[in-house]
Amino acid sequence: MSGPELSVILFAFNEEENIAPVLLELREWLSKHEPSSEIVFVDDGSSDGTSTEASQALAGASHQLLRHEGNRGIGAALKTGVRSAKGEWVTFLPADGQIAPDAIGSLRDAAARDRSEVVFSVYDHRDDGLHRKVLSAGVRALIFLVHGVRMKSDGPYLFRKSLFDADQLVPDTFFLNFEFPIRILGAAVPTTVVTIACRPRRSGVSKSTGLKRIYGVAQDLFELRIRRMKESRGRAA
């Protein structure tokens, strides 16, 4: 039998309260709209019952359940998921329930309509506070100054698996979600952007934000610039 057309990666760290309802909502949506799909669940070193809850919620569905022994970061979880994904197309969702599964439909529709190889998403509304909005605008400006691309990417994105080189993408942190779009836009891959809704977390607090991580993006951007320059010289040699 042929493999799934779409792989949906869902990664989590200590999301015991959220994971079952999030996965069940995803399963229901995929069964109606993307029957040729799989769920790739990555537990990024949770110390609570996240894996147990996920295993129970995924019973009977087409899925893979993967686990890191320790908490390695969003980038590492995404790379683990992509390496194992069997679908030609890949996307991902957070485990906090902020992004409804119908966002996948918006991404898939845009890829078919615009013949895009990658579809990025931005939020229609997200109350992050003035401070974070200013920082976000500053990061986007810095991306343009350092890498020469105008990036519009807030949430999940859809891509052909063949475009995602997990060995080339160094970051294990959230910065991977800057590096991959920068590389795609720099390579002039056909892309498009859709707007999706962002809901409040079902429970708990975010573990992927914080000033230290935001401030570290500038250093990561310059390090990526150096890596890309070395890669370019290596191809030219």
N, C-alpha and C positions, 0 to 999 in steps of 0.2 A: 504494500500500500504506500502511496505517496505521503510525504510528511505534511505537517500543517502549513498553511499559507502565511499565518500570522502567529508570532510569539509575543505574548504580553508579559513583561517582567514586572514583578512586584517585589520590592525589597523592604525589609523591616528591621528595626532594632528596638526591642522592648516595646512592642505594640500589642500586648496580650489582649487588651480591652477592645482594640479596634479591628484586629485582623480578621476574625471570623465574619462579622457583618460586611466588611469591605470585600472579602473574597467571595462571599455568597452573592453579593450584588453584582460583582464582576462576572461570576459564572452565569448568572441569569441573563445578563446582557449579551455575553458572547454566544450563548446557546441560541439566542434569537437572531443575532445580527452577524456573527462571525463563527459559524459552526466549524469551519476548517481552521481552528486555532488551538493554541496551547497556552497554559499559564506556567510561567517559570518563576517560582517563588524562591527568593534568596533571603535567608535569615542571617543578618550580619552580626552574628555573635551575641544574640539575645541571652540575657540571664534569667528571663521569666518564662512563662509558658507559651511564648509566641509560636514556636515550632509545633508544639502539640496542637494548639488551636488551629493553625494553618493546615496541618495534616488532616484533621477531622473535617475542616471546611472543604478541602479539596478532594475528599474521597469520592471516587467515581468519575471525576473529571479528567480530561487530558491534561496532565501536568507533570512538572518536575519539581522536586523539593530539594533545595541545596542549602548548605549551611557553612558559614565561616566559624571556626573555633573561637575567634576573638573578633571584636568590633574593628573593622578595617576602614569603613567609610563608604559613602554613597558611590563614589567612583569605582571602588573595588567591587561593590555589590553589583553594579551595572555591568562591569566587565565580566564578572563570573556568569551573570545571566546571559549575556550575549554569546559568550563562548559555548554555552550549552544549548542555546536556542536552536530549534530545528526549522523555524519558519524563514521564508524568503524575506518577509518584512518583520520588523521588530519595533515595538514601542514599550513604554513602561508607565507605571503609576506608583505614586507614594502609597504607603500603608495607612495613612491617617484619615482617608476618606474625603480629602479636600477636592479631589478631582473625580467627578462622576464618570462612569464608564462610557457614557455617550460622547465624551470628548474623543474617544477612539474613533467613533464614526465620523466626526468632523475631520480628523486627520486623514482617515482613509478616503473619504469623499474628495478632499482636496488633492490628494496624490493622484487619484484617477482623473479628476477634472483637469488639473493643470499639468499632468504628466511629470510630476516632480519626483525626484529621487529621495528628497528629505522634506518633511513638513514640520515646521516649528510652530509653537503656540505661544500666544500672549494672553494675559488674563483680561477679561472685560472689566473686572473691578476686584481689587484686593486691598484691604485696609492694613497696610504695613506701617503706617505712621510716617510723618514728614521726614524724620531723620533717615530712615531706611530708603525712602524714595529718592532723597538727595544723593545718598551713597550709590544707589543703583544707577542714577543718571551719570554720576561721576565715573563709575566702572565702564559704562557704555562708551563714554567719551574717551576713556583711556584705551579701551579696546580699539577704537578707531585710530587713535594717535599711534599706538604701538604696532598694530597689525593691519591697519588700513581697510577694515571691514566694518560695516554698520550692522550690528547684531540685534535682531529682534527675537528673543527667545526667553520666555519666563517659565514655561511649564514643560510637560512631556512633549517629546517629538517622535515622529515616525520616520524610519529610515530602512533602506535596503541593508540587510545584514552584511553584504559584501563591502559596504562602504565603511564599516566600523572595524578598524584594526586595533584590537585590544592590546596587542603587543606594542604598538606605536604610541598609544595613549597612556602616558606615564601616570597621571594623577590618580590616587585612590580616594581623594577628597571630592567635595562638591565642585571643585574647579574643573573636573572633567566635563561638566555641563557648560563650561565656557570653551574649553579646548576643542571639543568635537565640532561645535558650530563654527568656530573660527577657522578650523581646518577645512570644513566643507565649503564655507563661503569663499575662502582663499583659493580653493580649487575650482571655483565656478561651477560646482555641481548644481543642477536645476533644483531650486527650492521654492517653497512658498510658505506663507504664514497664515494661521487661522487664529481666531479669537475664541477662547473657551471660558467657561465659568469656573470660579474658584469658591468652594464652600468653606465654612468654618470646620476645623478639625472636629471629629466625632468626640474625642476626649484627649486629655493629656496636653503636653506642650511640645513644640517643635524641637527637634534635636539637631537640625541642620542649619540653624541660623546662629548669629552671634557676631559681635563686633570683631573678635579676633579673626574669624574666618573671612569676614568682609575685607578687613584691612590687609589680610594676606594675599588677596587677589592681585594687587598691584605687583608684588614680587613674583607671583606665579606667571603673570602676563609677560614680564621681561624675561623670565627663564624660558618660557615657551618660545619667545622670539629668538633666543639664542639657539634653542634646539632646532627650530625650523630653518634657521640659517645654516646650521651644520648639516642638516638633512639635504638642503638644496646644494651645498657644496659637494656632498657625497654623491649625489646623482649626477652632477656635472663632471666629476672626476673620471 
